[in-house]
Amino acid sequence: MKNISIPALLAGTLSLAACADGNYKPYALDDNFGKSAKQLAKAQIANPQAAAHPPANSPRTMDGYAGVNIIRTYRNSFGQNVQPPNVTINVGSGSSGSGSSGSSGSQ
């Protein structure tokens, strides 16, 4: 039993060593890797100082009645369907051309 386990351990060690690359070097990333994505995310923020300078009529200072009325007005604004005015465009109606009546020639 002891003789079988030592060769099995030796074979396992050699098979793992055969998979390893002797010239393996970990990939070195550029120091600027990922900075462009962070810059794009920052550029999409309209006001980066918004949290430091909240507006005077912040939702935190609004009472419940005003908030309910604002939401009600906002939601009701979508229920009003405004019909566009009727516009009629006539194309090709009427007479056209530059015909002349009468004769312009002499005999």
KANOR-V758919 format. One record per residue. RES is the residue in one letter. PHI is phi in whole degrees, 0 to 359 (999 if undefined). BURIAL is # if it has 9 or more other C-alpha atoms within 8 Angstrom, else .. Layout:
res->RES phi->PHI burial->BURIAL
res->RES phi->PHI burial->BURIAL
This chain:
res->M phi->999 burial->.
res->K phi->292 burial->.
res->N phi->290 burial->.
res->I phi->283 burial->.
res->S phi->287 burial->.
res->I phi->293 burial->.
res->P phi->295 burial->.
res->A phi->294 burial->.
res->L phi->294 burial->.
res->L phi->295 burial->.
res->A phi->293 burial->.
res->G phi->295 burial->.
res->T phi->294 burial->.
res->L phi->293 burial->.
res->S phi->290 burial->.
res->L phi->289 burial->.
res->A phi->290 burial->.
res->A phi->289 burial->.
res->C phi->281 burial->.
res->A phi->282 burial->.
res->D phi->267 burial->.
res->G phi->287 burial->.
res->N phi->260 burial->.
res->Y phi->292 burial->.
res->K phi->232 burial->.
res->P phi->295 burial->.
res->Y phi->292 burial->.
res->A phi->261 burial->.
res->L phi->270 burial->.
res->D phi->296 burial->.
res->D phi->295 burial->.
res->N phi->267 burial->.
res->F phi->297 burial->.
res->G phi->91 burial->.
res->K phi->291 burial->.
res->S phi->294 burial->.
res->A phi->294 burial->.
res->K phi->293 burial->.
res->Q phi->294 burial->.
res->L phi->294 burial->.
res->A phi->295 burial->.
res->K phi->292 burial->.
res->A phi->290 burial->.
res->Q phi->276 burial->.
res->I phi->274 burial->.
res->A phi->293 burial->.
res->N phi->225 burial->.
res->P phi->295 burial->.
res->Q phi->265 burial->.
res->A phi->297 burial->.
res->A phi->290 burial->.
res->A phi->283 burial->.
res->H phi->232 burial->.
res->P phi->290 burial->.
res->P phi->291 burial->.
res->A phi->294 burial->.
res->N phi->260 burial->.
res->S phi->294 burial->.
res->P phi->300 burial->.
res->R phi->290 burial->.
res->T phi->263 burial->.
res->M phi->278 burial->#
res->D phi->280 burial->.
res->G phi->294 burial->.
res->Y phi->295 burial->.
res->A phi->295 burial->.
res->G phi->296 burial->#
res->V phi->295 burial->.
res->N phi->295 burial->.
res->I phi->295 burial->.
res->I phi->294 burial->.
res->R phi->297 burial->.
res->T phi->297 burial->.
res->Y phi->297 burial->.
res->R phi->291 burial->.
res->N phi->289 burial->.
res->S phi->293 burial->.
res->F phi->275 burial->.
res->G phi->279 burial->.
res->Q phi->272 burial->.
res->N phi->267 burial->.
res->V phi->267 burial->.
res->Q phi->279 burial->.
res->P phi->289 burial->.
res->P phi->293 burial->.
res->N phi->284 burial->.
res->V phi->237 burial->.
res->T phi->250 burial->.
res->I phi->243 burial->.
res->N phi->265 burial->.
res->V phi->239 burial->.
res->G phi->83 burial->.
res->S phi->266 burial->.
res->G phi->96 burial->.
res->S phi->264 burial->.
res->S phi->219 burial->.
res->G phi->120 burial->.
res->S phi->233 burial->.
res->G phi->279 burial->.
res->S phi->240 burial->.
res->S phi->254 burial->.
res->G phi->113 burial->.
res->S phi->252 burial->.
res->S phi->242 burial->.
res->G phi->253 burial->.
res->S phi->245 burial->.
res->Q phi->262 burial->.
